[in-house]
Amino acid sequence: MQRSHPLFNDNKLKLGLFSINCSYGCAISTAPGTLQIDWKENLKLSQAADRAGYEVLVPVGRWRGFGGPTNFNGTNFETYTWAAGISQATEHIGVMTTSHVPTVHPLVAAKQAATIDHIGDGRFGLNIVCGWSKPEMEMFGKTIMEHDTRYDYAAEWVEILKMLWTREEEFDYEGKFLRVSKAFSMPKPIQKPFPPLMNAGGSTKGRAFCAKYCDIAFLLLNPNDFEQTRALIASYRRFAREEYGRELQIWCYAYVVDAETRQDADDYLHEYVVRQGDNIATDNIFADLGVQTQNFTPEQYKDFRFHFMAGWGGFPLVGTREHIVEQLQKLSDAGLDGIALSWLDYYAGIERWNRTILPLMEQAGLRSAFK
């Protein structure tokens, strides 16, 4: 079946914007120019990506910040209502919501998702998050589930969701975690059989969940080893194909620092991470994630922390525009389907990207000109 969502177009390397619904985006820094949350500014960014032919907007599901001088991500737009508003204000780009499955019943999620899909005329997608932040889950009066149990819960959630999107008759469902009686939802989504699902399943359990239920795997990639990246992507695809007979897109996210020279880019990155980074917020995030320093060598930990503060640990696209396009080509050659972008200064960043890097991507055969 040829699916209609922009994610399924013919561009070799697809593009998205990441985390524009949260204050500071992905840069854990006090530097000037960081993203602050304002609806009109979110519209400007979304419409700039829409006009340039990007495939998707991927928000971050967040309920509270992480303290420190930035209270990183502490001001944020809720992602279902955000997606509805952005869908009404755009024409071509896919718009995702990011849903923490323990915080919303699948009946509510199915109805909201279908409504947004109609608002956007078939451009909705759902990024599924199983709920990793203990303080956030406690806000809902919930205790955080053990890692593998989260995915077992999410599997039941998605099974109900897909039945609500596709079944014309009422149905009952009795699971270990969730139960519905005479469940039904109309209207169905515009997209058939249903909107695309994304998940960042990197663990063994997460990979199995994503391969069985989702369409897009959202991965962290090693920027220092393209052969490892190639092997990881091939392994993920092969697992989905052999275990579940399914084809997946593989995406990552990246932070961008482009300049006329590599030295200028490195200097800017050092300034906003090392000199102006929010170490308190970073420490709080690491504690929440359970990052243990003993699992790293001192140099590995320093490198990991640097990239995390620079852009939530995303792939670093740092240097001249020509170097960045070379990196994108290598990622594409390694099997990557798409990349969701962030900058410290999103407004200046997307303007430069669309003006200088997008044409080079087209020349390299990574994308076709958008009309």
C-alpha positions in Angstrom: 0.0 0.0 0.0 1.3 3.5 -0.9 0.9 5.6 2.2 0.0 9.2 1.8 1.9 10.8 4.7 4.8 13.1 3.7 7.1 10.7 5.5 6.6 8.2 2.7 7.7 10.4 -0.2 10.7 9.7 -2.5 13.3 11.9 -0.9 16.4 9.9 -0.1 17.1 11.8 3.1 14.1 13.3 4.8 14.1 16.3 7.1 12.3 17.2 10.3 12.4 19.8 13.1 12.8 18.5 16.6 11.6 19.8 19.9 10.4 23.3 18.9 7.5 23.0 21.4 9.8 23.1 24.5 11.9 26.0 25.9 15.5 25.8 24.9 14.8 23.1 22.3 17.7 20.6 22.7 20.5 23.0 23.8 21.0 22.9 27.6 22.6 26.4 27.7 22.2 29.9 29.0 23.6 31.4 25.8 21.6 34.1 24.1 19.4 33.0 21.2 18.0 29.9 22.7 14.4 28.9 21.9 11.8 30.5 24.1 8.2 29.3 23.9 5.8 31.6 22.0 3.0 30.4 19.7 3.6 32.9 17.0 7.3 31.9 16.9 6.4 28.2 16.8 4.2 29.0 13.8 7.1 30.8 12.1 9.4 27.9 12.5 6.8 25.3 11.4 5.8 27.4 8.4 9.5 27.9 7.4 9.9 24.1 7.4 6.6 23.6 5.6 7.5 26.0 2.8 10.9 24.3 2.3 9.4 20.9 2.0 10.5 19.2 5.2 8.7 16.0 5.9 7.8 16.2 9.6 7.7 18.2 12.8 8.6 16.1 15.9 7.7 17.6 19.3 9.0 16.5 22.7 6.5 15.3 25.3 7.4 17.1 28.5 5.5 18.0 31.6 8.1 19.7 33.8 11.6 21.2 33.5 14.9 20.1 34.9 15.9 23.0 37.1 19.1 25.0 36.9 19.2 28.6 35.6 17.3 27.5 32.4 14.8 25.1 34.0 15.5 23.3 30.7 12.3 22.4 28.7 10.2 23.7 31.7 7.9 25.8 29.5 6.3 23.6 26.8 3.3 23.2 24.6 1.2 20.0 25.2 1.7 18.0 22.0 -1.8 16.9 20.9 -3.2 20.4 21.0 0.1 21.7 19.6 -0.2 19.3 16.7 -3.8 20.4 16.0 -2.9 24.0 15.9 0.2 23.5 13.7 -1.7 21.3 11.3 -4.3 24.0 10.7 -1.5 26.5 10.1 0.5 24.4 7.6 -0.1 22.8 4.2 2.3 20.1 3.4 4.5 19.0 6.3 3.7 16.0 8.5 2.9 16.9 12.2 3.5 14.5 15.0 2.4 14.4 18.6 4.6 12.8 21.2 2.5 10.8 23.7 3.5 9.4 27.0 1.4 6.3 27.0 0.8 6.0 30.8 -0.6 9.6 30.8 -3.5 9.2 28.3 -6.0 6.5 27.7 -5.9 4.9 24.2 -9.6 5.8 23.7 -8.7 9.5 24.2 -5.5 9.2 22.2 -7.3 7.6 19.2 -10.0 10.2 19.1 -7.6 13.1 19.4 -5.3 11.6 16.8 -8.1 11.1 14.3 -9.3 14.6 14.8 -5.9 16.0 14.2 -5.5 13.8 11.1 -8.7 15.4 9.7 -7.5 18.9 10.6 -4.3 18.3 8.6 -5.9 16.3 5.8 -3.9 13.2 6.5 -0.6 14.5 7.8 -0.7 13.3 11.5 1.8 10.9 13.1 2.3 9.6 16.6 5.6 9.4 18.5 5.2 6.9 21.3 7.1 7.4 24.6 6.7 4.8 27.4 7.5 7.3 30.2 11.0 7.3 31.5 11.0 10.3 33.9 10.2 9.5 37.5 9.3 13.1 38.5 6.9 13.4 35.6 5.1 10.2 36.3 4.8 11.1 39.9 3.0 14.3 38.8 0.3 12.0 37.5 0.2 10.0 40.7 1.9 7.1 39.1 5.0 5.1 39.9 7.4 4.6 37.1 7.3 1.1 35.6 10.3 -1.2 35.2 11.9 -0.8 31.8 10.5 -3.9 30.1 7.1 -3.5 31.7 6.7 -0.1 30.1 6.9 -1.7 26.7 4.5 -4.4 27.6 2.0 -1.7 28.7 2.7 0.3 25.5 2.0 -2.8 23.4 -1.5 -3.2 24.8 -2.0 0.6 24.4 -1.1 0.4 20.7 -3.2 -2.7 20.0 -6.3 -0.9 21.4 -5.4 2.3 19.5 -5.1 0.5 16.1 -8.3 -1.4 16.7 -10.1 1.9 17.4 -8.7 3.3 14.2 -9.6 0.4 12.0 -12.6 -1.6 13.4 -16.1 -0.6 12.3 -17.8 -2.6 15.1 -17.5 -2.4 18.9 -14.9 -4.6 20.5 -13.8 -5.7 24.0 -10.1 -6.0 25.0 -8.8 -7.6 28.1 -5.1 -7.2 28.8 -2.8 -7.4 31.7 -2.8 -3.6 32.1 -5.7 -2.2 30.0 -9.3 -3.2 29.6 -12.0 -1.7 27.3 -15.6 -2.8 26.9 -17.6 -2.2 23.7 -15.0 0.3 22.5 -15.5 2.2 19.3 -14.3 5.5 17.8 -15.4 7.5 14.8 -14.3 9.2 12.6 -11.5 7.0 11.6 -8.2 8.7 10.6 -7.9 9.8 7.0 -4.7 7.8 6.6 -5.2 4.1 5.9 -4.7 1.8 7.6 -3.7 4.4 10.2 -1.2 7.3 10.8 2.5 6.4 11.1 4.0 5.5 14.5 7.4 6.4 15.7 9.4 5.1 18.7 12.9 5.6 20.0 13.4 1.9 21.0 17.1 1.3 21.5 17.2 -1.5 24.0 16.4 -5.1 23.1 12.9 -4.8 24.4 12.4 -1.4 22.8 13.7 -2.6 19.4 11.2 -5.5 19.5 8.3 -3.1 20.3 9.3 -0.7 17.6 9.8 -3.4 15.0 6.4 -5.0 15.7 4.2 -1.9 16.1 5.8 1.1 14.6 6.9 2.5 11.2 9.9 4.7 12.2 12.7 3.9 14.6 14.2 7.1 16.1 17.8 6.2 17.1 20.9 7.6 18.8 23.9 7.1 16.5 27.6 7.1 17.1 29.1 10.2 15.3 32.6 8.7 15.4 31.9 5.4 13.5 29.9 5.3 10.3 30.5 1.6 9.9 28.9 1.0 13.3 26.0 3.1 12.2 25.6 1.2 9.0 25.7 -2.1 10.9 23.2 -0.9 13.5 20.7 0.3 10.9 21.0 -2.9 8.9 20.6 -5.0 12.0 17.4 -3.1 13.0 15.9 -3.4 9.6 16.8 -7.1 9.3 15.3 -7.8 12.7 12.0 -6.1 11.8 11.8 -7.9 8.4 12.7 -11.3 9.7 10.8 -11.3 13.0 7.7 -9.4 12.0 7.7 -9.1 8.2 7.7 -5.3 8.4 9.8 -2.5 6.8 10.9 0.4 9.0 12.3 3.9 8.3 15.3 4.7 10.5 15.7 8.3 11.7 18.0 10.1 14.1 18.1 13.6 15.4 21.0 16.1 15.2 22.1 19.5 16.4 23.5 21.9 13.9 26.3 24.4 14.2 27.3 25.7 10.8 29.8 28.5 10.0 32.1 29.7 7.3 35.0 27.8 8.8 35.2 24.7 11.0 37.1 26.7 13.6 34.3 29.2 13.9 31.7 26.5 14.3 33.8 24.8 17.0 34.4 28.1 18.8 30.6 28.8 18.9 29.8 25.3 20.1 32.5 25.5 22.9 31.1 28.9 23.9 27.5 27.8 24.4 28.3 24.3 25.8 31.4 24.7 27.9 31.2 28.4 29.0 27.4 28.9 29.1 26.0 25.4 29.5 23.5 24.7 32.3 25.4 22.1 34.4 22.7 21.9 37.1 19.9 21.0 34.6 22.3 18.5 33.0 23.1 16.9 36.3 19.3 16.6 37.1 18.6 15.0 33.7 21.4 12.5 34.1 20.1 11.6 37.6 16.6 11.1 36.1 18.0 9.0 33.3 20.2 7.0 35.6 23.4 7.9 33.8 26.2 6.3 35.8 29.8 7.7 35.5 31.3 4.3 36.3 29.9 3.1 32.9 32.3 5.5 31.1 35.9 6.2 31.0 36.5 9.8 32.1 37.1 10.9 28.5 33.9 9.1 27.3 31.9 10.7 30.0 33.2 14.1 29.1 32.4 13.6 25.5 28.9 12.2 26.2 28.1 15.1 28.5 29.3 17.7 26.0 27.1 16.3 23.2 24.2 16.0 25.5 24.4 19.7 26.5 25.0 20.7 22.9 21.8 19.0 21.6 20.4 16.3 23.9 23.0 13.8 22.6 22.0 14.1 19.0 24.3 13.6 16.0 26.6 16.6 15.7 26.4 18.4 12.4 29.2 20.9 13.1 31.3 22.8 10.5 31.0 24.4 7.1 27.9 23.8 5.0 30.0 21.6 2.7 31.2 19.4 5.6 27.6 19.1 6.9 26.4 17.9 3.5 29.2 15.4 3.4 28.1 14.1 6.8 24.5 13.8 5.6 25.7 11.9 2.6 27.6 9.4 4.8 24.5 9.0 7.0 22.3 8.3 4.0 24.9 5.9 2.6 24.8 4.1 6.0 21.0 3.6 5.5 19.5 6.5 7.4 16.1 7.6 6.1 15.6 10.9 7.9 17.1 13.4 10.4 15.3 15.8 12.8 17.2 19.0 13.3 17.8 21.4 16.1 19.9 24.5 16.7 20.7 26.7 19.6 19.1 29.5 17.6 16.4 27.8 15.6 15.3 31.0 13.7 18.7 31.9 12.3 19.6 28.2 11.9 16.6 27.2 9.7 17.0 30.3 7.6 20.7 29.4 6.9 19.9 25.7 6.3 17.1 26.4 3.8 19.2 29.0 2.0 22.6 27.3 1.9 22.5 23.7 2.9 19.2 22.6 1.3 20.4 23.4 -2.2 23.6 21.5 -1.6 21.5 18.5 -0.5 19.6 18.7 -3.8 22.8 18.9 -5.8 24.1 15.8 -3.9 20.9 13.9 -4.8 19.7 13.6 -1.2 16.6 15.5 -1.9 14.5 16.8 -4.8 13.6 20.5 -5.1 10.3 21.2 -3.3 7.6 22.8 -5.5 
